[in-house]
Amino acid sequence: MAESGTLPTGFGELEVLAVGTLLLVEALSGLSLNILTILSFCKTPELRTPSHLLVLSLALADSGISLNALVAATSSLLRRWPYGSEGCQAHGFQGFVAALASICSSAAIAWGRYHHHCTRSRLDWNTAVSLVFFVWLSSAFWAALPLLGWGHYDYEPLGTCCTLDYSRGDRNFTSFLFTMAFFNFLVPLFITVVSYRLMEQKLGKTSRLPGAARILIFHRGRRMLEDVRLDNEMNLADSFLGFSWPTHWTQVTSPVSGGTFVSYLYSHKSQIIISHSDLALAFQTPFHG
């Protein structure tokens, strides 16, 4: 791997400076909003629940992405990569762990909400802790594989940060890319879409029950409405960030960022439907989605 001491052909100093400035704004915004989410979990007793532990995992992962962007911003403003080859490998590994953990945490949140809203049992702490542990262990495993020879980290085109070397078209990298994408993108995307779709169908049917049946689940509807309110408070900072980190995520996992963003939009569309269904239950009025 060659050191990145000069600007690559085709890029001017102004362009690199502009990229660095955008990354700096993104990194500082992401860190601020995700720290707000983390502090909300730590300071508010009502938010310290197993389901919100999954949201905390997502906030920590997105904080990692923001930190990765902060390093890239610093390098871009310096117009060179100052941390050497080993620093490049470490930067690529850290960014990839955070990106994969963010994807898998989103899928875990979707499954957790399905379990919470569509079954008779709440998500318990043992299950939530196990999910978070699995998400981070799996992310670290896949991110470590390029360090062990399956896949490869290298400088991105500007030469001011490091990610997977997508320019390689050999069998080694191709097999890693497609295998990684299946387990860390297609599977989480499937879990996310199916979970929210099942919630939408479940709550849609419940909200159209006769009045007498709705009275029987009045208190459950009130409780679910409160849960959704708490979820929205916990996700407020991450909702703002959801539209800001795809720029940097493209640098880290460009083949999968677009579909993950679609998954993010679908999940929030389903959240709106769930909120309206809960309102219909609480006030015993029919809801037509």
C-alpha positions as CSV (number, residue, x, y, z in Angstrom):
1,M,0.0,0.0,0.0
2,A,1.5,3.3,-1.0
3,E,1.5,6.2,1.4
4,S,-0.9,9.0,0.6
5,G,1.3,12.0,0.8
6,T,0.1,13.9,-2.3
7,L,-3.3,14.6,-3.8
8,P,-4.5,12.0,-6.3
9,T,-4.7,12.9,-10.0
10,G,-7.9,14.7,-10.8
11,F,-8.5,16.3,-7.4
12,G,-7.7,19.8,-6.5
13,E,-7.0,21.2,-3.0
14,L,-10.3,23.1,-3.0
15,E,-12.2,19.8,-3.7
16,V,-10.4,18.0,-0.9
17,L,-11.0,21.0,1.5
18,A,-14.7,21.0,0.6
19,V,-15.0,17.2,1.3
20,G,-13.2,17.7,4.6
21,T,-15.5,20.6,5.7
22,L,-18.6,18.5,4.9
23,L,-17.2,15.5,6.8
24,L,-16.4,17.7,9.7
25,V,-19.9,19.1,9.9
26,E,-21.4,15.6,9.5
27,A,-19.1,14.1,12.2
28,L,-19.8,16.8,14.8
29,S,-23.5,16.8,14.1
30,G,-23.6,13.0,14.3
31,L,-21.6,12.9,17.6
32,S,-23.8,15.6,19.2
33,L,-27.1,14.0,18.3
34,N,-26.0,10.4,19.2
35,I,-24.5,11.6,22.5
36,L,-28.0,13.2,23.1
37,T,-29.5,9.7,22.5
38,I,-27.0,8.0,24.8
39,L,-27.6,10.6,27.6
40,S,-31.3,10.2,27.3
41,F,-31.0,6.5,27.9
42,C,-28.7,7.0,30.9
43,K,-30.5,9.9,32.5
44,T,-34.2,8.9,32.0
45,P,-35.3,5.8,34.0
46,E,-38.3,5.3,31.7
47,L,-36.0,4.8,28.8
48,R,-33.8,2.2,30.4
49,T,-35.7,-0.8,29.0
50,P,-34.5,-3.9,27.0
51,S,-36.0,-2.5,23.8
52,H,-34.3,0.8,24.2
53,L,-31.0,-1.0,24.8
54,L,-31.1,-2.0,21.1
55,V,-31.6,1.7,20.3
56,L,-28.6,2.5,22.5
57,S,-26.6,0.0,20.4
58,L,-27.6,1.8,17.2
59,A,-26.6,5.2,18.7
60,L,-23.2,3.8,19.8
61,A,-22.6,2.4,16.3
62,D,-23.6,5.7,14.6
63,S,-21.3,7.5,17.0
64,G,-18.5,5.2,15.8
65,I,-19.3,6.2,12.2
66,S,-19.2,9.8,13.2
67,L,-15.8,9.3,14.8
68,N,-14.6,7.6,11.7
69,A,-15.8,10.6,9.7
70,L,-14.0,12.9,12.0
71,V,-10.7,11.2,11.3
72,A,-11.4,11.4,7.6
73,A,-12.3,15.1,7.9
74,T,-9.0,15.8,9.7
75,S,-7.0,14.1,7.0
76,S,-8.9,15.9,4.3
77,L,-8.3,19.3,5.9
78,L,-4.6,18.3,6.2
79,R,-4.8,17.3,2.5
80,R,-3.0,14.0,3.3
81,W,-3.2,10.8,5.3
82,P,-0.9,11.3,8.3
83,Y,-1.3,8.0,10.1
84,G,0.6,5.6,7.9
85,S,-0.3,2.1,6.6
86,E,-1.2,0.7,10.0
87,G,-3.4,3.6,10.8
88,C,-5.2,3.0,7.5
89,Q,-5.9,-0.6,8.5
90,A,-7.1,0.5,11.9
91,H,-9.3,3.3,10.4
92,G,-10.9,0.9,7.9
93,F,-11.5,-1.8,10.6
94,Q,-13.1,0.7,13.0
95,G,-15.4,2.2,10.4
96,F,-16.5,-1.1,9.0
97,V,-17.3,-2.4,12.5
98,A,-19.4,0.6,13.2
99,A,-21.2,0.4,9.8
100,L,-22.0,-3.3,10.2
101,A,-23.2,-2.8,13.8
102,S,-25.5,0.0,12.7
103,I,-27.1,-2.2,10.0
104,C,-27.5,-5.1,12.4
105,S,-28.7,-2.9,15.2
106,S,-31.5,-1.6,13.0
107,A,-32.6,-5.1,12.2
108,A,-32.5,-6.0,15.9
109,I,-34.7,-2.9,16.7
110,A,-37.2,-4.0,14.1
111,W,-37.4,-7.5,15.5
112,G,-37.6,-6.2,19.1
113,R,-40.5,-3.9,18.2
114,Y,-42.3,-6.8,16.5
115,H,-41.8,-9.0,19.5
116,H,-43.0,-6.2,21.8
117,H,-46.1,-5.0,20.0
118,C,-47.2,-8.3,18.4
119,T,-46.7,-10.9,21.1
120,R,-48.0,-11.2,24.7
121,S,-44.5,-10.9,26.2
122,R,-42.2,-8.0,26.5
123,L,-38.6,-8.2,25.4
124,D,-36.5,-9.3,28.4
125,W,-33.0,-8.1,29.4
126,N,-31.3,-11.4,28.7
127,T,-32.6,-11.4,25.1
128,A,-31.7,-7.8,24.5
129,V,-28.2,-8.1,25.9
130,S,-27.7,-11.3,23.9
131,L,-28.8,-9.5,20.7
132,V,-26.5,-6.5,21.3
133,F,-23.6,-8.9,22.1
134,F,-24.2,-10.9,18.9
135,V,-24.5,-7.7,16.8
136,W,-21.1,-6.4,17.9
137,L,-19.4,-9.7,17.9
138,S,-20.6,-10.5,14.4
139,S,-19.6,-7.0,13.2
140,A,-16.1,-7.3,14.6
141,F,-15.7,-10.8,13.0
142,W,-16.6,-9.6,9.5
143,A,-14.5,-6.4,9.9
144,A,-11.5,-8.4,11.0
145,L,-11.6,-10.7,7.9
146,P,-9.8,-8.2,5.6
147,L,-7.1,-7.9,8.2
148,L,-6.6,-11.7,8.0
149,G,-6.4,-11.8,4.2
150,W,-10.0,-12.2,3.0
151,G,-10.8,-8.8,1.5
152,H,-8.6,-5.8,1.8
153,Y,-8.5,-2.3,3.3
154,D,-6.9,0.5,1.4
155,Y,-7.1,4.3,0.8
156,E,-10.3,5.6,-0.8
157,P,-9.9,7.7,-4.0
158,L,-9.1,11.0,-2.3
159,G,-6.4,9.2,-0.2
160,T,-7.6,10.9,3.0
161,C,-9.4,8.0,4.7
162,C,-9.5,4.2,4.4
163,T,-12.2,1.6,3.6
164,L,-12.6,-1.6,1.7
165,D,-10.7,-1.6,-1.5
166,Y,-13.5,-1.9,-4.0
167,S,-11.2,-1.4,-6.9
168,R,-10.0,-5.0,-6.6
169,G,-11.8,-7.4,-8.8
170,D,-10.0,-10.6,-7.9
171,R,-11.8,-13.8,-6.7
172,N,-10.6,-13.2,-3.1
173,F,-12.3,-9.8,-2.7
174,T,-15.3,-10.6,-4.8
175,S,-16.1,-13.7,-2.7
176,F,-15.7,-11.7,0.5
177,L,-17.9,-8.8,-0.7
178,F,-20.8,-11.0,-1.8
179,T,-20.7,-13.2,1.3
180,M,-20.4,-10.3,3.6
181,A,-23.3,-8.4,1.8
182,F,-25.6,-11.5,2.1
183,F,-25.1,-11.9,5.8
184,N,-24.8,-8.3,6.8
185,F,-27.2,-6.6,4.4
186,L,-29.7,-8.9,2.8
187,V,-30.5,-10.8,6.0
188,P,-30.8,-7.7,8.2
189,L,-32.9,-6.0,5.4
190,F,-35.2,-9.1,5.2
191,I,-35.6,-9.1,9.0
192,T,-36.3,-5.3,9.1
193,V,-38.9,-5.3,6.3
194,V,-40.7,-8.5,7.4
195,S,-40.9,-7.3,11.1
196,Y,-42.4,-3.9,10.3
197,R,-44.7,-5.4,7.7
198,L,-46.0,-8.0,10.2
199,M,-46.5,-5.2,12.8
200,E,-48.4,-3.1,10.2
201,Q,-50.7,-6.0,9.4
202,K,-51.2,-7.0,13.1
203,L,-52.1,-3.6,14.3
204,G,-54.2,-2.8,11.2
205,K,-56.4,-5.9,11.9
206,T,-56.6,-5.0,15.6
207,S,-57.7,-1.4,15.0
208,R,-60.6,-2.7,12.8
209,L,-62.1,-4.9,15.6
210,P,-65.7,-4.2,16.7
211,G,-66.1,-1.6,19.5
212,A,-66.7,-4.2,22.3
213,A,-63.4,-6.0,21.4
214,R,-61.5,-2.7,21.3
215,I,-62.7,-1.9,24.8
216,L,-61.1,-5.1,26.0
217,I,-57.7,-4.0,24.7
218,F,-58.2,-0.3,25.7
219,H,-55.5,-0.4,28.4
220,R,-53.1,-2.3,26.2
221,G,-53.5,0.3,23.5
222,R,-52.8,3.1,26.0
223,R,-49.7,1.3,27.1
224,M,-48.5,0.7,23.5
225,L,-49.1,4.4,22.7
226,E,-46.9,5.4,25.6
227,D,-44.2,2.9,24.4
228,V,-44.3,4.5,21.0
229,R,-44.0,7.9,22.5
230,L,-40.9,6.8,24.5
231,D,-39.5,5.2,21.3
232,N,-39.9,8.4,19.4
233,E,-38.1,10.4,22.2
234,M,-35.3,7.8,22.2
235,N,-35.0,7.9,18.4
236,L,-35.3,11.7,17.9
237,A,-31.6,12.3,17.6
238,D,-31.0,9.3,15.5
239,S,-33.9,10.3,13.2
240,F,-32.1,13.6,12.4
241,L,-28.9,11.7,11.9
242,G,-30.5,9.1,9.6
243,F,-30.5,11.6,6.8
244,S,-26.9,12.8,7.4
245,W,-24.8,9.7,7.6
246,P,-25.4,8.1,4.2
247,T,-22.8,10.4,2.8
248,H,-20.1,8.9,4.9
249,W,-21.6,5.4,5.0
250,T,-21.1,5.4,1.2
251,Q,-17.3,5.6,1.8
252,V,-17.5,2.6,4.3
253,T,-20.0,0.2,2.7
254,S,-21.0,1.8,-0.6
255,P,-22.6,-1.4,-2.2
256,V,-25.1,-1.6,0.7
257,S,-25.8,1.9,1.8
258,G,-28.7,2.7,-0.6
259,G,-30.8,-0.3,0.4
260,T,-30.2,0.3,4.1
261,F,-31.5,3.8,3.7
262,V,-34.6,2.4,2.0
263,S,-35.0,0.1,4.9
264,Y,-34.7,3.1,7.3
265,L,-37.4,5.0,5.5
266,Y,-39.7,1.9,5.4
267,S,-39.3,1.4,9.2
268,H,-40.3,5.0,10.0
269,K,-43.3,4.8,7.6
270,S,-44.4,1.7,9.6
271,Q,-43.8,3.6,12.9
272,I,-46.3,6.2,11.8
273,I,-48.9,3.5,11.0
274,I,-48.2,1.9,14.4
275,S,-48.7,5.2,16.1
276,H,-52.0,5.9,14.4
277,S,-53.2,2.3,15.2
278,D,-52.4,2.9,18.9
279,L,-54.4,6.1,18.8
280,A,-57.3,4.3,17.3
281,L,-57.1,1.7,20.1
282,A,-56.8,4.3,22.9
283,F,-59.8,6.4,21.8
284,Q,-61.9,3.4,20.5
285,T,-62.3,4.9,17.0
286,P,-61.8,2.9,13.8
287,F,-58.6,3.5,11.8
288,H,-58.3,2.8,8.1
289,G,-54.6,2.6,7.0
